[in-house]
Amino acid sequence: MGGGRVAGRAGNAERARRAVRRPEVRLPELVAYEGGEWEPEGDYDGLEFADADFGGQSARGARFLDCAVRRSSLDEAVLSRTRFIDSVLEGVRGVGTDLSGASFRDVEMRDARLGGTQLHGAVLERVVVHGGKIDFLNLRKAKLRDVAFEECVLVEADFGGAELERVTFDGCTLARTDFSEVRMRDVDLRGAATLDIARGIDRLAGAVISTSQLMDLAPAFAAQVGVAVE
């Protein structure tokens, strides 16, 4: 009977890992953007934004469909409530980028270097975040479904109150992560190279961790339930 339960848990863990649906971004032949500054509520379709400085600009509420943003600066850019659909963001960099309430569907983000990015209340569905480093990422009350973080560094990411469903962190460094009040379903943390949880250790229900990660997190689990380990 016990062996059956163990086998069942192992099967559930493998299903959780396989369940993530990855984006299938197939960009058309893109046209180089030559339109100057972004505009609020703008509609951008089939364009490539490359080696540009969009720092301080506002594209609040804009829509980016079948677009690529490459090697561009997003310092203090206001992109709240924007929609990125079937698009690629590659080598973008910026501090204080406002993406609050934004929507990402079928998006690949590669080698980003971002700090203090505001994604609270955002919706991410079928998204891959590969490589790069993001410091102080604010994902409070965001909704993540079918999101794969790969080989990236997340320093003090705040998932407070967020909903995570079918999310993986393969090869990632998670430093001082905040999972306060988070809700998880089929979240796979086993692939994380480093798993450092500052807050919300009691909110891991719905996640899968490895035996070695359990040993590393044991002191935090003990402290959570008031057990002294001497």
Z-matrix of the N, CA and C atoms (Angstrom, degrees):
N
C 1 1.475
C 2 1.525 1 110.95
N 3 1.391 2 115.87 1 -46.88
C 4 1.464 3 119.48 2 179.68
C 5 1.502 4 111.83 3 -61.84
N 6 1.374 5 115.96 4 -39.82
C 7 1.453 6 119.13 5 179.07
C 8 1.498 7 111.99 6 -62.91
N 9 1.340 8 117.02 7 -35.03
C 10 1.454 9 120.82 8 178.53
C 11 1.509 10 111.80 9 -65.54
N 12 1.366 11 116.26 10 -38.66
C 13 1.465 12 119.35 11 178.53
C 14 1.512 13 111.12 12 -65.68
N 15 1.359 14 116.09 13 -41.80
C 16 1.461 15 119.80 14 179.26
C 17 1.514 16 110.71 15 -62.74
N 18 1.342 17 116.51 16 -44.32
C 19 1.462 18 120.69 17 178.85
C 20 1.519 19 110.60 18 -62.26
N 21 1.332 20 116.11 19 -38.68
C 22 1.457 21 120.01 20 179.29
C 23 1.507 22 111.90 21 -64.28
N 24 1.361 23 116.51 22 -41.93
C 25 1.462 24 119.93 23 178.68
C 26 1.516 25 110.98 24 -65.16
N 27 1.344 26 116.00 25 -40.66
C 28 1.463 27 119.28 26 178.46
C 29 1.515 28 111.03 27 -62.72
N 30 1.335 29 116.22 28 -41.03
C 31 1.460 30 119.65 29 178.34
C 32 1.511 31 111.79 30 -64.25
N 33 1.347 32 116.07 31 -39.52
C 34 1.467 33 119.22 32 178.14
C 35 1.523 34 110.91 33 -64.00
N 36 1.349 35 117.07 34 -38.81
C 37 1.460 36 120.67 35 179.73
C 38 1.520 37 110.60 36 -64.24
N 39 1.315 38 117.31 37 -42.77
C 40 1.461 39 119.46 38 179.92
C 41 1.520 40 111.19 39 -66.39
N 42 1.325 41 116.47 40 -37.72
C 43 1.472 42 119.20 41 177.73
C 44 1.521 43 110.33 42 -63.88
N 45 1.366 44 116.18 43 -37.83
C 46 1.467 45 119.82 44 178.90
C 47 1.523 46 109.94 45 -60.78
N 48 1.359 47 116.34 46 -43.27
C 49 1.456 48 119.44 47 -179.13
C 50 1.523 49 110.58 48 -65.59
N 51 1.320 50 118.38 49 -40.86
C 52 1.456 51 120.78 50 -176.33
C 53 1.522 52 112.43 51 -75.96
N 54 1.332 53 116.58 52 -17.14
C 55 1.464 54 119.63 53 -169.62
C 56 1.521 55 113.78 54 -71.81
N 57 1.336 56 118.53 55 -20.25
C 58 1.463 57 120.00 56 -176.09
C 59 1.522 58 110.10 57 -65.32
N 60 1.316 59 115.55 58 123.39
C 61 1.467 60 121.23 59 177.76
C 62 1.523 61 108.52 60 -94.24
N 63 1.310 62 115.69 61 117.99
C 64 1.453 63 120.98 62 -175.87
C 65 1.531 64 110.80 63 -85.85
N 66 1.335 65 116.33 64 153.36
C 67 1.474 66 118.97 65 177.57
C 68 1.520 67 110.33 66 -70.35
N 69 1.286 68 115.70 67 150.67
C 70 1.461 69 121.75 68 174.34
C 71 1.529 70 107.38 69 -119.36
N 72 1.326 71 114.81 70 81.76
C 73 1.464 72 120.79 71 -176.33
C 74 1.526 73 108.94 72 -86.48
N 75 1.302 74 116.14 73 117.40
C 76 1.464 75 122.27 74 175.52
C 77 1.527 76 108.05 75 -123.93
N 78 1.313 77 114.83 76 92.84
C 79 1.457 78 119.12 77 -175.83
C 80 1.523 79 110.88 78 -71.78
N 81 1.310 80 117.18 79 141.12
C 82 1.469 81 120.29 80 172.64
C 83 1.526 82 109.20 81 -74.38
N 84 1.297 83 117.73 82 -179.44
C 85 1.462 84 120.44 83 172.87
C 86 1.529 85 108.11 84 -65.75
N 87 1.323 86 115.19 85 118.71
C 88 1.460 87 119.70 86 -172.55
C 89 1.528 88 111.98 87 -89.57
N 90 1.328 89 114.51 88 153.42
C 91 1.459 90 122.47 89 176.70
C 92 1.527 91 108.08 90 -106.28
N 93 1.328 92 117.04 91 130.95
C 94 1.459 93 121.11 92 179.10
C 95 1.527 94 110.09 93 -62.56
N 96 1.320 95 115.11 94 132.82
C 97 1.465 96 120.11 95 -178.63
C 98 1.527 97 110.16 96 -77.22
N 99 1.303 98 116.42 97 128.57
C 100 1.462 99 121.73 98 178.37
C 101 1.531 100 111.10 99 -132.57
N 102 1.324 101 114.81 100 29.32
C 103 1.462 102 118.78 101 -173.74
C 104 1.507 103 116.09 102 -96.09
N 105 1.340 104 118.53 103 10.87
C 106 1.459 105 119.16 104 178.95
C 107 1.511 106 111.97 105 79.60
N 108 1.319 107 116.91 106 -143.13
C 109 1.459 108 121.37 107 -176.17
C 110 1.526 109 111.60 108 -71.59
N 111 1.333 110 114.94 109 150.72
C 112 1.461 111 120.24 110 172.77
C 113 1.529 112 109.38 111 -65.53
N 114 1.313 113 115.78 112 156.41
C 115 1.456 114 121.10 113 -179.54
C 116 1.523 115 110.61 114 -124.60
N 117 1.334 116 117.19 115 142.26
C 118 1.464 117 119.87 116 173.07
C 119 1.525 118 110.38 117 -57.37
N 120 1.328 119 116.01 118 141.09
C 121 1.463 120 122.83 119 -178.93
C 122 1.535 121 112.36 120 61.42
N 123 1.320 122 117.28 121 18.22
C 124 1.465 123 120.01 122 179.25
C 125 1.514 124 111.94 123 -67.51
N 126 1.328 125 116.16 124 157.51
C 127 1.463 126 122.40 125 -179.57
C 128 1.532 127 107.61 126 -123.23
N 129 1.319 128 116.73 127 108.20
C 130 1.463 129 122.01 128 -174.73
C 131 1.531 130 109.33 129 -115.92
N 132 1.310 131 116.35 130 124.80
C 133 1.469 132 121.21 131 -172.51
C 134 1.532 133 109.55 132 -136.49
N 135 1.342 134 116.09 133 122.99
C 136 1.456 135 120.79 134 174.81
C 137 1.519 136 114.45 135 67.07
N 138 1.332 137 116.99 136 34.50
C 139 1.466 138 121.21 137 -175.66
C 140 1.524 139 111.64 138 -114.51
N 141 1.326 140 115.69 139 153.16
C 142 1.455 141 121.72 140 173.80
C 143 1.519 142 109.08 141 -116.23
N 144 1.331 143 115.22 142 124.04
C 145 1.463 144 122.40 143 176.74
C 146 1.522 145 106.25 144 -107.45
N 147 1.308 146 118.26 145 109.12
C 148 1.465 147 121.34 146 -173.21
C 149 1.518 148 111.81 147 -127.67
N 150 1.350 149 115.36 148 137.52
C 151 1.470 150 122.35 149 174.23
C 152 1.529 151 111.82 150 51.22
N 153 1.308 152 115.85 151 44.89
C 154 1.465 153 120.64 152 -176.62
C 155 1.535 154 110.36 153 -117.72
N 156 1.315 155 115.25 154 162.29
C 157 1.460 156 121.75 155 177.40
C 158 1.519 157 108.77 156 -114.15
N 159 1.346 158 115.41 157 105.68
C 160 1.463 159 120.74 158 178.55
C 161 1.532 160 110.56 159 -104.40
N 162 1.323 161 116.07 160 18.97
C 163 1.454 162 120.74 161 -179.51
C 164 1.524 163 112.59 162 -56.64
N 165 1.329 164 115.95 163 131.81
C 166 1.453 165 121.50 164 176.99
C 167 1.511 166 115.24 165 75.51
N 168 1.328 167 118.44 166 -3.07
C 169 1.464 168 120.32 167 -178.87
C 170 1.531 169 110.69 168 -82.77
N 171 1.311 170 115.88 169 161.27
C 172 1.460 171 121.34 170 179.84
C 173 1.517 172 110.85 171 -119.46
N 174 1.338 173 114.21 172 125.37
C 175 1.462 174 120.54 173 171.49
C 176 1.527 175 107.92 174 -126.79
N 177 1.311 176 114.92 175 36.68
C 178 1.464 177 120.57 176 -178.35
C 179 1.530 178 110.70 177 -53.20
N 180 1.345 179 115.98 178 126.97
C 181 1.457 180 120.64 179 176.67
C 182 1.516 181 114.43 180 76.33
N 183 1.333 182 118.44 181 9.10
C 184 1.467 183 120.75 182 -178.38
C 185 1.525 184 111.01 183 -77.24
N 186 1.338 185 115.52 184 164.71
C 187 1.462 186 121.68 185 177.14
C 188 1.522 187 109.25 186 -122.61
N 189 1.343 188 115.50 187 128.86
C 190 1.455 189 122.68 188 176.99
C 191 1.525 190 107.62 189 -116.59
N 192 1.327 191 117.29 190 110.51
C 193 1.460 192 122.71 191 -178.50
C 194 1.521 193 109.36 192 -117.77
N 195 1.337 194 117.18 193 128.66
C 196 1.471 195 121.67 194 -179.80
C 197 1.531 196 110.72 195 52.65
N 198 1.321 197 115.73 196 49.51
C 199 1.467 198 120.85 197 -178.05
C 200 1.528 199 111.01 198 -119.30
N 201 1.323 200 115.36 199 161.52
C 202 1.456 201 122.21 200 173.43
C 203 1.520 202 108.98 201 -130.74
N 204 1.333 203 116.11 202 129.86
C 205 1.463 204 122.42 203 174.49
C 206 1.523 205 106.23 204 -114.98
N 207 1.331 206 117.13 205 113.08
C 208 1.464 207 120.66 206 -172.08
C 209 1.536 208 110.88 207 -124.36
N 210 1.335 209 115.19 208 133.74
C 211 1.467 210 122.84 209 171.59
C 212 1.532 211 112.22 210 49.41
N 213 1.309 212 115.30 211 43.43
C 214 1.463 213 119.95 212 -176.79
C 215 1.521 214 111.43 213 -117.64
N 216 1.335 215 115.69 214 154.02
C 217 1.454 216 121.86 215 -179.52
C 218 1.526 217 110.67 216 -92.00
N 219 1.339 218 115.42 217 133.77
C 220 1.467 219 121.00 218 179.36
C 221 1.525 220 111.11 219 -122.96
N 222 1.327 221 117.57 220 28.86
C 223 1.462 222 120.89 221 -179.49
C 224 1.529 223 111.01 222 -56.90
N 225 1.357 224 115.53 223 122.41
C 226 1.468 225 122.08 224 176.00
C 227 1.532 226 112.69 225 56.46
N 228 1.315 227 117.96 226 20.09
C 229 1.469 228 119.83 227 177.05
C 230 1.528 229 109.49 228 -70.41
N 231 1.322 230 116.18 229 142.51
C 232 1.463 231 121.93 230 179.52
C 233 1.529 232 108.26 231 -101.97
N 234 1.328 233 114.79 232 104.42
C 235 1.465 234 121.45 233 -178.22
C 236 1.521 235 110.77 234 -123.41
N 237 1.304 236 116.64 235 29.23
C 238 1.461 237 120.32 236 -180.00
C 239 1.530 238 110.68 237 -63.43
N 240 1.318 239 114.73 238 141.14
C 241 1.469 240 123.69 239 178.95
C 242 1.535 241 112.99 240 61.99
N 243 1.318 242 117.95 241 17.02
C 244 1.465 243 119.49 242 174.59
C 245 1.522 244 109.77 243 -73.59
N 246 1.342 245 115.35 244 161.45
C 247 1.462 246 121.56 245 176.73
C 248 1.527 247 108.50 246 -125.21
N 249 1.313 248 115.35 247 120.57
C 250 1.460 249 121.96 248 173.38
C 251 1.522 250 107.98 249 -107.98
N 252 1.327 251 116.57 250 118.25
C 253 1.462 252 121.34 251 -175.42
C 254 1.525 253 108.48 252 -128.59
N 255 1.340 254 116.21 253 129.73
C 256 1.467 255 120.89 254 178.77
C 257 1.527 256 110.79 255 49.27
N 258 1.304 257 116.48 256 52.38
C 259 1.459 258 121.13 257 -173.48
C 260 1.530 259 111.71 258 -133.86
N 261 1.339 260 114.90 259 167.13
C 262 1.458 261 122.46 260 -179.25
C 263 1.523 262 109.10 261 -127.36
N 264 1.332 263 116.48 262 133.59
C 265 1.456 264 122.47 263 171.29
C 266 1.524 265 106.14 264 -118.66
N 267 1.319 266 116.52 265 116.90
C 268 1.461 267 120.60 266 -173.02
C 269 1.526 268 110.51 267 -130.36
N 270 1.337 269 115.30 268 124.73
C 271 1.453 270 119.98 269 177.24
C 272 1.515 271 113.99 270 66.12
N 273 1.329 272 117.97 271 23.76
C 274 1.473 273 119.29 272 178.27
C 275 1.527 274 108.68 273 -75.46
N 276 1.327 275 115.04 274 153.35
C 277 1.456 276 120.08 275 -179.27
C 278 1.529 277 108.25 276 -142.91
N 279 1.320 278 115.05 277 153.24
C 280 1.454 279 116.69 278 178.22
C 281 1.514 280 112.27 279 167.79
N 282 1.325 281 114.89 280 157.45
C 283 1.459 282 122.68 281 176.49
C 284 1.518 283 107.80 282 -121.44
N 285 1.324 284 115.61 283 133.94
C 286 1.457 285 119.83 284 175.80
C 287 1.517 286 114.77 285 72.97
N 288 1.310 287 117.99 286 25.73
C 289 1.461 288 120.88 287 178.75
C 290 1.528 289 109.80 288 -69.56
N 291 1.321 290 116.94 289 129.58
C 292 1.468 291 122.20 290 -178.07
C 293 1.522 292 109.76 291 -97.67
N 294 1.333 293 115.94 292 104.61
C 295 1.465 294 122.18 293 175.95
C 296 1.519 295 110.36 294 -118.11
N 297 1.315 296 116.46 295 27.98
C 298 1.459 297 120.26 296 -178.14
C 299 1.529 298 110.42 297 -62.10
N 300 1.320 299 115.27 298 134.93
C 301 1.459 300 120.47 299 178.88
C 302 1.514 301 114.44 300 70.44
N 303 1.333 302 117.11 301 10.10
C 304 1.471 303 120.30 302 -179.59
C 305 1.524 304 110.40 303 -74.35
N 306 1.329 305 114.99 304 163.39
C 307 1.461 306 121.67 305 179.26
C 308 1.519 307 109.06 306 -125.99
N 309 1.335 308 116.14 307 127.92
C 310 1.463 309 122.57 308 177.22
C 311 1.528 310 107.90 309 -121.30
N 312 1.325 311 116.66 310 119.24
C 313 1.465 312 120.26 311 177.33
C 314 1.522 313 109.67 312 -131.88
N 315 1.320 314 116.14 313 124.10
C 316 1.464 315 122.11 314 -176.60
C 317 1.528 316 110.04 315 56.03
N 318 1.334 317 114.21 316 66.02
C 319 1.470 318 121.63 317 -175.51
C 320 1.527 319 109.55 318 -130.52
N 321 1.328 320 115.81 319 141.54
C 322 1.458 321 122.62 320 171.51
C 323 1.524 322 108.65 321 -114.20
N 324 1.326 323 115.69 322 126.63
C 325 1.464 324 121.11 323 174.43
C 326 1.525 325 107.53 324 -117.29
N 327 1.329 326 116.43 325 121.47
C 328 1.460 327 120.33 326 -174.29
C 329 1.532 328 111.02 327 -126.59
N 330 1.340 329 114.62 328 133.77
C 331 1.464 330 122.64 329 172.42
C 332 1.527 331 113.07 330 54.75
N 333 1.312 332 116.30 331 42.85
C 334 1.468 333 120.62 332 177.67
C 335 1.529 334 110.23 333 -79.52
N 336 1.318 335 116.01 334 146.87
C 337 1.462 336 122.22 335 174.39
C 338 1.531 337 106.21 336 -126.24
N 339 1.315 338 115.17 337 97.34
C 340 1.456 339 120.34 338 -172.19
C 341 1.525 340 110.28 339 -129.46
N 342 1.330 341 115.46 340 153.07
C 343 1.453 342 121.07 341 176.97
C 344 1.519 343 110.97 342 -141.97
N 345 1.316 344 116.27 343 135.72
C 346 1.458 345 120.26 344 178.09
C 347 1.518 346 113.26 345 63.35
N 348 1.317 347 117.22 346 32.04
C 349 1.471 348 120.83 347 -178.81
C 350 1.521 349 110.40 348 -74.33
N 351 1.332 350 115.65 349 130.64
C 352 1.461 351 121.66 350 -178.72
C 353 1.535 352 110.01 351 -97.00
N 354 1.323 353 115.31 352 108.56
C 355 1.468 354 120.70 353 176.62
C 356 1.525 355 110.71 354 -122.78
N 357 1.326 356 116.73 355 23.21
C 358 1.456 357 118.28 356 -178.90
C 359 1.538 358 110.15 357 -64.60
N 360 1.317 359 114.18 358 136.56
C 361 1.460 360 119.91 359 -179.16
C 362 1.514 361 114.28 360 74.78
N 363 1.327 362 117.92 361 7.10
C 364 1.464 363 120.95 362 -179.58
C 365 1.529 364 110.72 363 -78.27
N 366 1.327 365 114.95 364 163.03
C 367 1.468 366 121.73 365 177.11
C 368 1.521 367 107.97 366 -122.74
N 369 1.334 368 116.55 367 121.61
C 370 1.459 369 122.39 368 179.05
C 371 1.522 370 108.52 369 -119.03
N 372 1.315 371 116.69 370 121.23
C 373 1.467 372 120.93 371 -179.65
C 374 1.527 373 109.73 372 -135.68
N 375 1.321 374 115.17 373 125.53
C 376 1.466 375 122.87 374 -175.64
C 377 1.534 376 109.49 375 54.42
N 378 1.327 377 114.13 376 68.74
C 379 1.468 378 122.34 377 -177.04
C 380 1.526 379 109.09 378 -128.42
N 381 1.331 380 116.64 379 138.38
C 382 1.462 381 122.81 380 171.54
C 383 1.519 382 108.55 381 -115.28
N 384 1.332 383 116.26 382 128.13
C 385 1.467 384 122.17 383 173.92
C 386 1.526 385 105.80 384 -114.38
N 387 1.322 386 116.91 385 106.13
C 388 1.462 387 121.04 386 -172.62
C 389 1.532 388 110.68 387 -117.00
N 390 1.340 389 115.85 388 126.81
C 391 1.452 390 120.77 389 176.18
C 392 1.521 391 112.54 390 70.12
N 393 1.323 392 114.60 391 -179.53
C 394 1.456 393 120.33 392 176.89
C 395 1.516 394 113.39 393 81.78
N 396 1.318 395 114.90 394 -174.00
C 397 1.461 396 122.27 395 -178.49
C 398 1.522 397 109.29 396 -142.55
N 399 1.327 398 115.51 397 133.75
C 400 1.463 399 121.36 398 178.80
C 401 1.524 400 107.52 399 -128.98
N 402 1.325 401 116.28 400 117.87
C 403 1.462 402 122.13 401 179.23
C 404 1.524 403 110.09 402 -100.22
N 405 1.333 404 115.36 403 139.77
C 406 1.471 405 121.95 404 173.79
C 407 1.530 406 111.60 405 53.94
N 408 1.312 407 116.27 406 49.71
C 409 1.468 408 122.30 407 178.45
C 410 1.522 409 109.49 408 -76.84
N 411 1.325 410 116.40 409 124.99
C 412 1.464 411 121.64 410 -179.08
C 413 1.526 412 109.34 411 -101.83
N 414 1.333 413 115.57 412 104.14
C 415 1.466 414 121.88 413 176.80
C 416 1.526 415 111.13 414 -115.29
N 417 1.309 416 116.72 415 29.06
C 418 1.465 417 119.78 416 -178.17
C 419 1.528 418 110.25 417 -60.89
N 420 1.321 419 114.89 418 131.32
C 421 1.473 420 123.94 419 177.79
C 422 1.531 421 112.73 420 59.34
N 423 1.319 422 116.47 421 21.04
C 424 1.464 423 120.05 422 174.36
C 425 1.527 424 109.63 423 -80.33
N 426 1.329 425 116.20 424 164.66
C 427 1.455 426 121.88 425 176.90
C 428 1.525 427 108.20 426 -120.19
N 429 1.328 428 115.92 427 117.77
C 430 1.452 429 121.78 428 -179.70
C 431 1.522 430 108.96 429 -115.79
N 432 1.310 431 116.36 430 121.69
C 433 1.458 432 120.83 431 177.87
C 434 1.529 433 108.41 432 -133.61
N 435 1.315 434 116.31 433 126.64
C 436 1.464 435 121.98 434 -178.17
C 437 1.524 436 110.38 435 57.86
N 438 1.330 437 114.59 436 60.11
C 439 1.468 438 121.69 437 179.88
C 440 1.525 439 108.75 438 -119.60
N 441 1.331 440 116.63 439 128.22
C 442 1.459 441 122.26 440 178.92
C 443 1.522 442 109.67 441 -115.13
N 444 1.336 443 116.64 442 113.36
C 445 1.455 444 122.15 443 170.63
C 446 1.526 445 107.15 444 -91.58
N 447 1.331 446 117.05 445 128.14
C 448 1.459 447 120.74 446 -174.41
C 449 1.534 448 110.46 447 -134.53
N 450 1.326 449 115.94 448 126.10
C 451 1.468 450 121.85 449 171.20
C 452 1.532 451 112.85 450 52.15
N 453 1.310 452 116.90 451 34.57
C 454 1.465 453 119.69 452 179.91
C 455 1.530 454 110.05 453 -117.38
N 456 1.328 455 115.56 454 164.25
C 457 1.457 456 122.43 455 178.81
C 458 1.523 457 108.14 456 -111.73
N 459 1.320 458 116.07 457 122.48
C 460 1.463 459 121.96 458 178.50
C 461 1.528 460 107.57 459 -117.97
N 462 1.317 461 116.14 460 111.66
C 463 1.459 462 121.54 461 -178.04
C 464 1.523 463 109.59 462 -105.37
N 465 1.322 464 115.71 463 120.01
C 466 1.467 465 123.44 464 179.91
C 467 1.530 466 111.36 465 54.40
N 468 1.313 467 116.26 466 46.36
C 469 1.472 468 120.27 467 173.48
C 470 1.524 469 109.11 468 -70.70
N 471 1.318 470 116.40 469 136.11
C 472 1.456 471 122.55 470 -177.27
C 473 1.530 472 109.09 471 -111.30
N 474 1.351 473 115.07 472 106.69
C 475 1.462 474 121.41 473 177.76
C 476 1.525 475 110.96 474 -101.31
N 477 1.310 476 118.13 475 19.21
C 478 1.458 477 121.48 476 -173.82
C 479 1.521 478 113.56 477 -52.53
N 480 1.335 479 116.38 478 122.98
C 481 1.459 480 120.99 479 177.49
C 482 1.512 481 115.03 480 71.45
N 483 1.344 482 117.47 481 8.29
C 484 1.466 483 120.54 482 -178.27
C 485 1.526 484 110.93 483 -80.64
N 486 1.329 485 115.59 484 163.37
C 487 1.460 486 122.59 485 174.51
C 488 1.524 487 108.40 486 -112.56
N 489 1.319 488 116.81 487 120.47
C 490 1.458 489 122.40 488 -179.26
C 491 1.521 490 109.37 489 -117.26
N 492 1.311 491 116.01 490 121.15
C 493 1.466 492 121.21 491 178.19
C 494 1.527 493 108.83 492 -132.74
N 495 1.318 494 115.36 493 124.46
C 496 1.463 495 122.13 494 -177.12
C 497 1.533 496 110.13 495 53.33
N 498 1.339 497 114.97 496 68.99
C 499 1.460 498 122.78 497 -179.85
C 500 1.528 499 108.27 498 -126.68
N 501 1.339 500 116.94 499 136.11
C 502 1.457 501 121.85 500 178.82
C 503 1.528 502 109.87 501 -125.88
N 504 1.354 503 114.89 502 159.98
C 505 1.464 504 121.52 503 -177.70
C 506 1.530 505 110.18 504 -135.42
N 507 1.293 506 118.23 505 51.90
C 508 1.462 507 121.98 506 -174.13
C 509 1.525 508 111.94 507 -68.41
N 510 1.350 509 115.28 508 124.97
C 511 1.456 510 121.20 509 176.72
C 512 1.511 511 114.85 510 70.78
N 513 1.322 512 117.94 511 13.77
C 514 1.466 513 121.70 512 -174.79
C 515 1.532 514 111.92 513 -93.41
N 516 1.324 515 114.74 514 152.96
C 517 1.451 516 122.11 515 169.56
C 518 1.517 517 108.00 516 -103.12
N 519 1.321 518 115.62 517 117.28
C 520 1.462 519 121.50 518 178.41
C 521 1.523 520 107.36 519 -109.83
N 522 1.317 521 117.05 520 107.99
C 523 1.458 522 122.04 521 -176.01
C 524 1.528 523 110.43 522 -110.71
N 525 1.337 524 115.96 523 124.16
C 526 1.468 525 123.06 524 175.98
C 527 1.529 526 110.99 525 52.35
N 528 1.306 527 115.36 526 52.68
C 529 1.461 528 122.12 527 -176.86
C 530 1.522 529 111.21 528 -80.76
N 531 1.327 530 115.70 529 142.50
C 532 1.468 531 121.73 530 179.09
C 533 1.526 532 109.22 531 -109.19
N 534 1.336 533 115.97 532 111.43
C 535 1.460 534 121.79 533 177.01
C 536 1.532 535 111.27 534 -108.43
N 537 1.314 536 117.81 535 24.09
C 538 1.465 537 120.60 536 -177.71
C 539 1.529 538 111.60 537 -56.67
N 540 1.326 539 116.05 538 129.70
C 541 1.476 540 123.10 539 174.96
C 542 1.526 541 113.08 540 59.63
N 543 1.327 542 117.96 541 16.97
C 544 1.462 543 119.95 542 179.93
C 545 1.529 544 109.72 543 -74.32
N 546 1.331 545 115.82 544 154.24
C 547 1.467 546 121.97 545 174.03
C 548 1.514 547 107.64 546 -119.03
N 549 1.326 548 116.34 547 124.81
C 550 1.457 549 121.65 548 -175.23
C 551 1.518 550 111.35 549 -119.45
N 552 1.322 551 113.42 550 145.67
C 553 1.460 552 120.30 551 172.82
C 554 1.528 553 107.64 552 -147.82
N 555 1.320 554 116.34 553 121.93
C 556 1.469 555 121.78 554 179.79
C 557 1.528 556 111.41 555 55.52
N 558 1.325 557 116.34 556 45.91
C 559 1.459 558 122.30 557 176.20
C 560 1.527 559 108.38 558 -96.97
N 561 1.327 560 117.58 559 127.05
C 562 1.454 561 122.37 560 -176.14
C 563 1.518 562 109.82 561 -110.57
N 564 1.329 563 115.96 562 109.03
C 565 1.452 564 122.12 563 -179.70
C 566 1.531 565 112.54 564 -100.43
N 567 1.324 566 117.40 565 -0.13
C 568 1.464 567 120.40 566 -172.96
C 569 1.516 568 113.11 567 -63.32
N 570 1.313 569 117.35 568 -30.37
C 571 1.460 570 119.50 569 -176.13
C 572 1.512 571 114.42 570 -81.64
N 573 1.340 572 117.69 571 -5.20
C 574 1.470 573 120.27 572 -178.16
C 575 1.521 574 110.27 573 -64.72
N 576 1.330 575 117.01 574 130.87
C 577 1.465 576 121.30 575 177.73
C 578 1.522 577 110.43 576 -68.51
N 579 1.328 578 116.77 577 -37.93
C 580 1.461 579 123.14 578 176.39
C 581 1.519 580 108.20 579 -136.24
N 582 1.329 581 116.34 580 130.50
C 583 1.463 582 121.14 581 179.65
C 584 1.522 583 108.57 582 -125.50
N 585 1.325 584 115.53 583 98.89
C 586 1.459 585 122.78 584 -178.02
C 587 1.525 586 107.62 585 -117.19
N 588 1.323 587 116.53 586 110.77
C 589 1.469 588 121.79 587 -176.47
C 590 1.521 589 109.00 588 -108.26
N 591 1.328 590 116.11 589 115.68
C 592 1.463 591 121.10 590 -178.84
C 593 1.523 592 111.35 591 -82.58
N 594 1.325 593 116.01 592 -39.51
C 595 1.461 594 121.57 593 -179.39
C 596 1.527 595 109.39 594 -144.00
N 597 1.333 596 114.30 595 151.62
C 598 1.462 597 119.82 596 176.74
C 599 1.519 598 114.46 597 88.71
N 600 1.333 599 117.04 598 23.24
C 601 1.459 600 119.95 599 178.46
C 602 1.528 601 110.85 600 -60.04
N 603 1.327 602 116.34 601 -24.53
C 604 1.462 603 121.02 602 -179.44
C 605 1.524 604 112.50 603 -83.50
N 606 1.332 605 118.16 604 2.67
C 607 1.464 606 121.10 605 -176.60
C 608 1.521 607 112.27 606 -109.71
N 609 1.318 608 118.11 607 22.60
C 610 1.455 609 121.26 608 -177.28
C 611 1.522 610 113.65 609 -87.72
N 612 1.309 611 117.89 610 4.74
C 613 1.465 612 119.55 611 174.94
C 614 1.527 613 108.59 612 -59.83
N 615 1.333 614 115.62 613 130.62
C 616 1.456 615 119.85 614 -176.86
C 617 1.512 616 112.72 615 97.78
N 618 1.354 617 116.62 616 -0.59
C 619 1.461 618 121.48 617 178.16
C 620 1.525 619 110.01 618 -110.89
N 621 1.325 620 115.19 619 160.24
C 622 1.458 621 122.45 620 174.86
C 623 1.523 622 107.84 621 -116.76
N 624 1.345 623 116.72 622 129.02
C 625 1.453 624 121.33 623 175.00
C 626 1.523 625 108.50 624 -125.93
N 627 1.330 626 115.85 625 163.75
C 628 1.466 627 120.56 626 -179.58
C 629 1.527 628 110.08 627 -87.60
N 630 1.327 629 115.59 628 167.28
C 631 1.463 630 120.39 629 178.11
C 632 1.526 631 111.23 630 -61.28
N 633 1.334 632 116.78 631 -41.73
C 634 1.467 633 119.57 632 -179.94
C 635 1.526 634 111.08 633 -65.88
N 636 1.321 635 116.97 634 -36.78
C 637 1.464 636 119.85 635 177.13
C 638 1.529 637 110.49 636 -66.34
N 639 1.324 638 116.46 637 -37.39
C 640 1.457 639 120.10 638 177.47
C 641 1.518 640 110.59 639 -60.47
N 642 1.333 641 116.70 640 -42.00
C 643 1.459 642 119.99 641 178.79
C 644 1.527 643 110.87 642 -64.80
N 645 1.326 644 116.96 643 -40.41
C 646 1.464 645 120.37 644 179.36
C 647 1.528 646 111.71 645 -65.38
N 648 1.324 647 115.42 646 -35.48
C 649 1.467 648 120.12 647 -176.49
C 650 1.532 649 112.71 648 -90.04
N 651 1.327 650 116.80 649 -4.13
C 652 1.464 651 120.23 650 -175.81
C 653 1.526 652 113.43 651 -54.16
N 654 1.352 653 119.55 652 -43.84
C 655 1.472 654 118.01 653 178.88
C 656 1.532 655 112.65 654 -60.48
N 657 1.331 656 116.39 655 -38.03
C 658 1.464 657 118.98 656 179.52
C 659 1.519 658 111.06 657 -68.93
N 660 1.348 659 116.94 658 -39.65
C 661 1.464 660 120.22 659 175.49
C 662 1.525 661 110.38 660 -61.35
N 663 1.332 662 116.34 661 -43.65
C 664 1.462 663 120.25 662 -179.90
C 665 1.517 664 111.17 663 -62.10
N 666 1.321 665 116.36 664 -44.60
C 667 1.455 666 119.98 665 179.97
C 668 1.527 667 111.16 666 -62.83
N 669 1.342 668 116.17 667 -35.73
C 670 1.460 669 121.06 668 -178.80
C 671 1.531 670 111.30 669 -61.95
N 672 1.334 671 116.98 670 -37.97
C 673 1.464 672 120.09 671 -178.05
C 674 1.536 673 111.96 672 -97.90
N 675 1.333 674 115.99 673 6.62
C 676 1.459 675 119.31 674 175.31
C 677 1.508 676 115.57 675 79.88
N 678 1.330 677 117.27 676 24.81
C 679 1.456 678 121.27 677 179.38
C 680 1.516 679 109.65 678 -95.56
N 681 1.337 680 116.85 679 128.26
C 682 1.461 681 121.53 680 176.12
C 683 1.511 682 108.81 681 -89.64
N 684 1.326 683 116.37 682 130.49
C 685 1.463 684 121.65 683 178.48
C 686 1.520 685 108.15 684 -111.79
N 687 1.345 686 115.69 685 119.25
C 688 1.478 687 120.43 686 -177.31
C 689 1.524 688 109.65 687 -126.54
